[in-house]
Amino acid sequence: MQKTAEWTNWAGNVSAHPARFSKPDSEPAVIDTLFEARSEGRGVRMVGAAHSFSPVCATDGVLMSLDGLQGVLDADPQTASATVYAGSRISDLGAPLAAAGLALANQGDIDVQSLAGAISTGTHGTGPTLGNLSSRVAGLRLVLGNGTVLDCSPEREPEIFHAARIGVGALGVITRIVLRVIPSYRLHERHWIEPTETCMARLDERISNNRHFEFFWLPLHDLCALKTLNPTSAMPYGNEAFASALDLDEDTLNAPQDPTIASFFEAPERVDWSWRIFPSVRTARMREMEFAVEAVNGPACFDEICRMIRSKYPALGWPVEYRTLAQDDIPLSQAYGRDSVTISVHQDIALPWEDLFADAEAVFRNHRGRPHWGKLHSHRANELSALYPEWNKFMDIRERLDPDRMFMNEHLRQIFG
């Protein structure tokens, strides 16, 4: 039997050999792909930019790319909403939304993901009053495995809408999404470095006083790289180099580490439109683990992570990221029912990672952390069901919409049971 072409994710840590690749360019073509897969007895998984580190897209059945479904269909300042094809990259939304005087309320620092992939896995930015991208979804169109097309919103198929905002691709194929958006705005970005002790002492103050605040703990230096973003009426400027006052020798600065952090040493502040400020360029491949803990437990969880890394992995060159996330009511959301802090651990793709991530996951378990669906974790259904109060409700909806398990793969069978 001839081996099919290999598919790999962006990071290169997940690969698969689908029996067939599909790239529908319309909703009827999506339905045709599903009918063909069903007649062949094959499962179907969907993929956007392949930016998930978990094997959520991997399949030996049909791998359906959403790249043929891209573009902003409508952006309406009167209703403060935008209808977007599900395969659209977040990076492609900024300009057309700006042309209508609109913008996303928040986004993460990676903008190459497809919109469907981002909402299906619960992608988020940072800000204590701001939810994940899924919390801004006002409606979506879902194509079920039997070809049925459902338009879902709080008024129409509300139970399905409630669950499908973060569905991990287990309910059907999302073809278009309605987003709640806000008027265009500019952001003032600031970067600086300070001792970890100082960062933690002023943590509550920084979170409260900024629309967006996050920091990266750099284990190799035991310093924190901090970033704030705040709305401003100032005209765009920035990316000016500056003379750093850091007392770091050249060998320390040149030691192997996350290249993204280089920006903290080069450009301390800038102002521009939000969609130009949010993203960071990520070229270095890594693996990532992220868990969300209740906000009040964030500092304690972070402290335990730091102590573990100092003790067992003092040469770790990649950062630990600390962000905030407002609570929501989405059944599979990391932030369901609780304001949250998300903590991310990274390791270079070429370096050993298993022990580091296992030790980090043990810490997150101590704080009832919930895993990001697009990032690495080893949680299984029995453990996850205890972390998500509406777990069984989601499972009931999944069973109703996909009784034949058409959208399952091995990874989803493990996490859903």
C-alpha positions, -999 to +999 in steps of 0.1 A: +000+000+000+014+034-010+022+057+019+004+090+018+021+124+020+032+134+055+015+163+073+033+182+101+022+210+124+040+244+125+063+234+153+072+201+137+064+180+168+033+164+154+030+145+121+005+123+104-002+105+071-038+113+062-055+090+037-066+121+018-061+159+019-091+182+011-092+219+005-128+230-001-133+265-013-170+268-004-196+254+020-211+231-006-175+217-012-172+212+026-204+191+025-192+171-005-160+163+014-179+151+044-202+129+022-171+114+005-154+107+038-186+091+052-189+069+021-153+058+026-157+052+063-131+078+071-128+102+100-123+140+093-102+165+111-098+202+102-067+223+101-060+259+097-025+272+103-014+241+122-002+261+151-015+237+178+013+218+196-011+191+206-021+164+181-056+179+178-055+179+140-037+146+133-056+120+114-052+090+092-085+098+076-094+130+057-075+162+067-096+192+056-078+225+052-099+256+057-075+277+037-100+279+009-125+297+032-110+331+039-121+367+039-142+392+057-178+389+044-192+419+063-180+445+088-208+466+103-201+496+126-238+499+133-240+464+149-203+463+159-200+429+143-180+413+116-188+381+096-157+362+086-149+330+068-136+305+093-102+298+076-093+335+077-060+342+094-062+366+123-034+386+106-057+392+076-085+407+097-068+439+109-068+459+076-104+452+064-118+458+099-098+490+101-113+501+068-147+499+085-134+517+116-134+485+136-110+462+154-108+430+175-112+438+212-082+416+220-059+390+205-029+370+213+007+378+203+006+352+175-017+362+146-010+336+120-037+312+133-069+306+114-099+321+132-117+287+134-086+271+150-082+300+174-117+299+188-119+260+187-089+258+211-096+288+233-068+311+221-065+343+241-044+374+248-040+391+281-061+415+302-080+410+334-113+424+319-109+407+286-120+372+277-106+348+251-113+352+214-142+327+217-160+350+242-163+375+213-182+351+190-218+362+184-227+335+160-212+307+138-222+283+110-215+247+117-216+219+091-224+185+107-210+152+096-243+143+078-242+176+058-267+195+079-259+232+081-267+249+115-265+287+120-260+291+158-263+321+180-276+330+215-311+331+199-308+302+174-297+268+185-285+284+218-273+251+234-251+242+204-238+278+202-230+277+239-208+246+234-194+252+199-175+284+207-148+261+220-155+227+204-119+215+196-133+205+162-154+177+177-189+189+167-185+197+130-169+220+105-171+257+113-174+276+080-181+312+091-180+332+123-197+364+135-175+384+159-184+412+182-159+440+175-152+475+187-142+508+172-106+510+159-080+521+186-043+526+190-022+510+217+009+522+235+033+493+241+060+494+267+088+468+274+112+467+303+132+443+323+134+441+361+143+416+389+117+388+394+112+399+430+103+434+420+079+421+393+060+399+418+059+426+444+041+449+421+021+423+402-014+433+414-007+469+407+005+463+371-025+440+363-050+465+377-035+496+361-031+484+326-056+471+300-031+445+290-002+433+312+020+402+309+055+392+317+080+365+307+102+351+334+137+343+320+151+314+341+186+317+326+188+353+340+162+351+368+148+384+354+114+393+341+106+409+308+074+429+313+050+443+287+020+466+289-004+477+262-028+506+268-052+526+245-039+560+235-047+589+212-010+595+205+001+593+169+020+561+158+058+560+165+082+535+178+107+508+174+135+532+183+166+514+196+176+524+231+206+522+254+198+495+279+207+501+315+207+464+322+237+451+340+241+420+319+274+409+304+277+400+267+279+362+273+247+363+293+229+382+266+241+359+239+233+327+257+207+304+240+172+316+247+139+324+231+147+348+203+114+366+208+127+381+240+153+400+219+127+427+213+127+436+250+163+446+246+158+466+214+125+484+213+111+496+247+080+514+234+059+522+204+024+533+194+004+520+165-031+506+156-040+477+178-038+450+151-002+461+144+008+462+180-006+428+193+014+403+172+050+392+177+070+375+150+077+339+161+103+321+139+120+298+164+103+264+168+094+253+203+070+231+222+046+248+246+025+238+276-001+262+291-025+258+320-050+283+334-055+286+372-078+307+392-065+342+393-061+344+431-038+313+428-017+326+400+012+340+420+014+308+442+014+286+411+040+307+394+062+306+425+060+268+426+069+266+389+099+289+395+112+269+424+108+237+404+127+251+374+155+267+396+160+234+413+158+210+383+163+230+351+184+261+359+198+263+324+163+266+307+167+292+280+131+297+271+107+318+292+077+312+314+048+334+303+023+349+327-010+364+314-045+372+327-079+361+313-114+372+323-140+345+331-166+333+307-195+308+304-181+285+276-181+249+288-146+239+275-130+273+282-099+275+304-116+304+321-151+289+326-166+305+357-134+319+371-111+349+364-078+332+355-041+334+351-025+314+323+011+302+327+030+288+298+062+268+298+083+265+266+112+244+254+132+245+222+120+220+196+155+204+194+159+199+232+146+174+256+112+184+270+094+155+285+107+157+321+103+195+322+067+194+310+058+165+333+072+183+363+054+215+353+021+196+348+024+182+383+026+218+396-005+228+376-024+198+390-017+211+425-036+243+415-064+227+396-051+240+363-070+236+331-050+228+299-050+248+267-065+225+241-039+235+215-009+229+237+008+199+252-007+181+282-013+146+294-048+150+310-074+125+301-112+124+303-116+113+339-093+141+351-107+168+327-144+160+337-136+171+372-121+204+361-149+216+338-184+219+355-203+216+322-182+188+308-211+163+307-233+189+290-207+193+262-204+155+259-241+152+255-241+178+227-211+162+210-229+128+211-260+143+196-242+161+168-216+135+159-230+101+171-208+082+146-176+099+160-167+112+125-147+141+139-127+120+165-091+112+163-069+093+187-061+124+208-097+134+211-107+099+221-082+101+249-094+135+262-131+129+257-133+092+266 
